Amino acid sequence: MIGKCLFPVAGYGTRFLPATKSMPKEMLPIVNKPLVQYGVEEAIEAGMSNCALVTGRGKRAIADHFDISYELEHQIAGSSKEQYLSGIRDVIDRGVFTMVRQREMLGLGHAILTGEPLIGDQPFGVVLSDDLCLNKGGPGVLAQMAALYEQHQCSIVAVQEVPREEVDKYGVVAGVTEGDGLTRVSKMVEKPSPEEAPSNLAVIGRYILTPDIFDIIRNTPPGKNGEVQLTDALQAQAREGRVLAYQFEGLRFDCGSVPGFVDATQYVFEHYYGQPE
């Protein structure tokens, strides 16, 4: 079983300025729960209770969220308000949280490599908190991918079909369909133009990676926008047939954009808020 999950949470969140000037974008709440907690709960459900956070300057609120707040707990102990902490208490009890700082924002590949000391030589999950994934009544996306890893023992990326005119926002994959929502990836392109895109299958923020990805990233030169792209490193694995793309069950909301954030808030309020955890 995969036991560790990496959370790159060092980004600036510029699309949500001025709110993110002094507040981590990962702490923006979908109703009453911050985005990063949804991701951590998904990882723990998948058996990845060791959560490795790649943070940056101004991100201490994330570490504080996954810790006990003695003053707050003392103030509300024995009151009706204590019930509101039950969800995060459960996460803190079940998870182990480690952290390392990414000193420069040099791309997702660089963020993954920064987390290597926390992961070691073992397969691991990756969650990008901007992407909120929900599968009401069924296993989370990361749990679905973990089950696939047990069968295939290779890197897996979550994908979904997007309109052709939006492919320039994503990494895009192409390959041979193997059934059950799986594609054996032969080509990956980071943010191609609609004319250059090999398909409309876009990579979203859920991955399971094999540990050799660290050495591949180390030898990957900067790509699109001068950043070290995880897509470029995965392409090296794909050339050897060692990457699967998975069209997952469930919904995904792009909470890195204001419209996606609003849609997610509305959906969670209508389908989850006020219901037992």
C-alpha positions in Angstrom: 0.0 0.0 0.0 1.2 3.5 -0.8 1.6 5.3 2.5 2.8 8.9 1.5 1.2 11.8 -0.3 3.0 15.0 -1.4 1.2 18.3 -1.3 2.9 21.2 -3.3 1.4 24.2 -1.4 4.0 26.9 -2.0 2.2 28.8 -4.8 1.2 32.4 -4.5 -2.5 32.2 -5.6 -2.3 35.3 -7.6 -5.7 34.7 -9.2 -7.3 35.3 -5.8 -5.5 38.6 -4.9 -6.0 40.5 -2.7 -7.4 37.7 -0.5 -4.2 35.7 -0.9 -1.9 38.6 -0.1 -1.6 37.4 3.5 -3.6 34.1 3.3 -2.5 30.9 1.7 -4.8 30.0 -1.3 -5.0 26.5 0.0 -6.7 27.8 3.2 -9.5 29.4 1.2 -12.7 27.7 2.5 -15.2 25.7 0.4 -18.1 26.5 2.7 -16.5 25.8 6.1 -13.5 23.7 5.3 -10.2 24.8 3.6 -9.2 23.4 0.3 -6.1 21.7 1.6 -8.2 19.7 4.1 -10.3 18.2 1.4 -7.1 17.0 -0.3 -5.7 15.6 3.0 -8.9 13.7 3.7 -8.8 12.2 0.2 -5.2 11.1 0.8 -6.0 9.5 4.2 -9.0 7.7 2.7 -6.6 6.2 0.1 -4.3 4.9 2.9 -1.8 7.7 2.4 -1.7 9.0 6.0 1.8 10.4 5.8 1.2 13.8 4.3 4.3 15.7 3.1 3.7 19.4 2.6 6.0 21.5 0.3 5.4 24.9 1.7 6.8 28.4 1.2 7.0 31.8 2.8 3.7 33.0 4.3 2.3 29.5 4.6 2.4 28.9 8.3 -1.4 28.8 8.5 -1.4 25.5 6.7 0.9 23.9 9.4 -1.2 25.5 12.2 -4.4 24.1 10.7 -3.1 20.5 11.1 -2.1 21.1 14.7 -4.0 21.4 18.0 -5.1 24.9 18.9 -5.1 24.7 22.7 -6.5 28.2 23.3 -9.5 27.7 20.9 -10.2 24.2 22.2 -10.2 25.5 25.8 -12.6 28.3 25.0 -15.2 26.1 23.3 -14.8 22.9 25.4 -18.1 21.6 26.6 -20.1 23.9 24.3 -22.2 23.2 21.3 -19.5 24.7 19.1 -17.1 21.9 19.9 -18.7 19.7 17.3 -17.4 21.9 14.5 -13.8 20.7 15.3 -14.6 17.0 15.1 -13.6 16.7 11.4 -10.2 18.3 11.7 -9.5 16.5 15.0 -10.1 13.2 13.2 -7.7 14.3 10.4 -5.0 15.3 12.9 -5.4 12.0 14.7 -5.1 9.9 11.6 -2.5 11.8 9.7 1.2 12.4 10.1 2.4 15.8 8.7 5.9 16.7 7.6 7.0 19.9 5.9 9.8 21.3 3.8 10.1 24.7 2.2 10.4 25.4 -1.5 12.6 28.5 -1.5 12.0 29.4 -5.1 8.9 28.9 -7.3 10.6 27.0 -10.2 7.7 24.8 -11.4 5.7 21.8 -10.3 8.6 19.4 -11.1 10.9 21.4 -8.8 8.3 21.3 -6.0 8.1 17.5 -6.3 11.9 17.3 -6.2 12.0 19.6 -3.1 9.8 17.0 -1.4 12.1 14.1 -2.0 13.6 14.0 1.5 10.1 13.6 2.9 9.2 10.8 0.5 12.3 8.6 0.1 12.6 5.7 -2.2 8.9 4.6 -2.5 5.9 5.3 -4.7 3.7 8.2 -3.5 0.6 10.2 -4.3 0.5 13.9 -5.3 -2.5 16.2 -4.6 -2.8 19.7 -6.0 -5.2 21.3 -3.7 -6.5 23.7 -6.4 -8.3 20.7 -7.9 -11.2 19.7 -5.6 -12.3 16.1 -6.5 -15.5 14.7 -5.1 -17.1 11.3 -5.6 -20.2 11.3 -3.4 -21.0 7.7 -2.3 -17.9 6.2 -3.8 -14.1 6.0 -3.3 -12.1 9.2 -3.8 -10.0 9.7 -6.9 -6.8 9.0 -5.1 -8.2 5.7 -3.6 -9.3 4.7 -7.2 -5.7 5.4 -8.4 -4.1 3.6 -5.5 -6.1 0.4 -6.4 -4.9 0.8 -10.0 -1.3 1.1 -8.9 -1.6 -2.2 -7.0 -2.4 -3.8 -10.4 0.0 -1.9 -12.7 3.0 -0.8 -10.6 3.7 2.3 -12.7 3.0 6.1 -12.6 -0.6 7.1 -13.0 -2.0 10.5 -13.8 -5.7 11.5 -13.5 -7.2 13.0 -16.6 -10.5 14.3 -17.9 -11.8 15.5 -21.3 -11.8 19.3 -21.6 -13.0 21.5 -24.4 -10.4 21.7 -27.1 -10.1 25.5 -26.7 -9.1 25.0 -23.1 -6.2 22.6 -23.6 -3.6 25.4 -23.3 -4.3 25.4 -19.5 -3.2 21.8 -18.9 -0.8 19.1 -19.5 -2.3 17.0 -22.3 -1.8 13.2 -23.0 -2.3 10.8 -25.8 -1.8 7.1 -26.2 -3.4 3.7 -26.6 -6.7 3.0 -24.8 -6.6 0.0 -22.6 -10.2 0.0 -21.4 -11.8 0.9 -18.0 -10.9 4.5 -18.4 -7.2 3.7 -18.9 -4.8 5.0 -21.5 -1.2 3.8 -21.9 0.5 7.2 -22.4 2.8 7.7 -25.3 2.9 11.5 -25.5 2.5 14.3 -22.9 2.6 18.0 -23.8 2.6 20.9 -21.3 0.0 23.6 -22.2 -0.2 23.1 -25.9 -2.1 25.3 -28.3 -5.4 23.8 -29.5 -3.8 23.2 -32.9 -0.8 21.3 -31.3 -2.6 19.3 -28.7 -2.4 15.5 -29.3 -5.9 15.1 -27.7 -8.3 16.8 -25.3 -7.4 14.5 -22.3 -6.1 17.0 -19.7 -4.1 16.1 -16.6 -5.6 17.3 -13.4 -4.1 17.5 -9.9 -3.9 13.9 -8.9 -0.9 11.7 -9.5 0.7 8.5 -8.3 4.5 8.5 -9.0 7.2 5.9 -8.8 10.4 7.1 -7.0 12.6 7.1 -10.1 10.8 10.3 -11.0 13.1 12.2 -8.7 16.3 11.3 -10.7 14.4 12.1 -13.9 13.4 15.5 -12.7 17.0 16.2 -11.6 18.0 15.7 -15.2 15.1 17.6 -16.8 15.9 21.1 -18.0 13.5 23.9 -17.6 10.6 23.8 -20.1 7.5 25.8 -20.6 7.7 29.3 -19.0 11.3 28.5 -17.9 10.0 26.1 -15.2 10.9 22.5 -14.4 7.8 20.8 -15.6 6.6 17.5 -14.1 5.0 16.8 -17.5 8.4 16.7 -19.1 9.7 14.2 -16.5 6.6 12.0 -17.0 7.2 12.0 -20.7 10.5 10.3 -20.1 8.7 7.5 -18.3 6.0 7.4 -20.9 8.5 6.7 -23.6 9.1 3.4 -21.8 5.4 2.7 -21.5 5.4 3.4 -17.7 2.7 6.0 -17.4 -1.1 5.3 -17.3 -3.7 8.0 -17.7 -7.0 7.4 -15.8 -10.4 8.9 -16.4 -11.6 8.9 -12.9 -15.1 8.5 -11.4 -16.4 11.7 -9.7 -16.4 15.4 -10.2 -13.5 17.9 -10.4 -13.7 21.6 -9.7 -10.9 24.0 -10.7 -10.7 26.0 -7.5 -7.6 27.8 -8.8 -10.1 29.9 -10.8 -12.8 32.1 -9.3 -15.6 30.6 -11.4 -14.5 27.1 -10.4 -14.2 28.1 -6.8 -17.8 29.5 -6.8 -19.1 26.3 -8.5 -17.4 24.1 -5.9 -18.8 26.1 -3.0 -22.3 25.9 -4.4 -22.0 22.2 -5.0 -20.6 21.4 -1.6 -23.2 23.5 0.1 -26.1 21.8 -1.7 -24.7 18.2 -1.4 -22.6 18.0 1.7 -23.1 20.9 4.1 -24.9 20.0 7.3 -24.7 16.2 6.6 -22.7 13.9 8.9 -19.1 13.4 8.0 
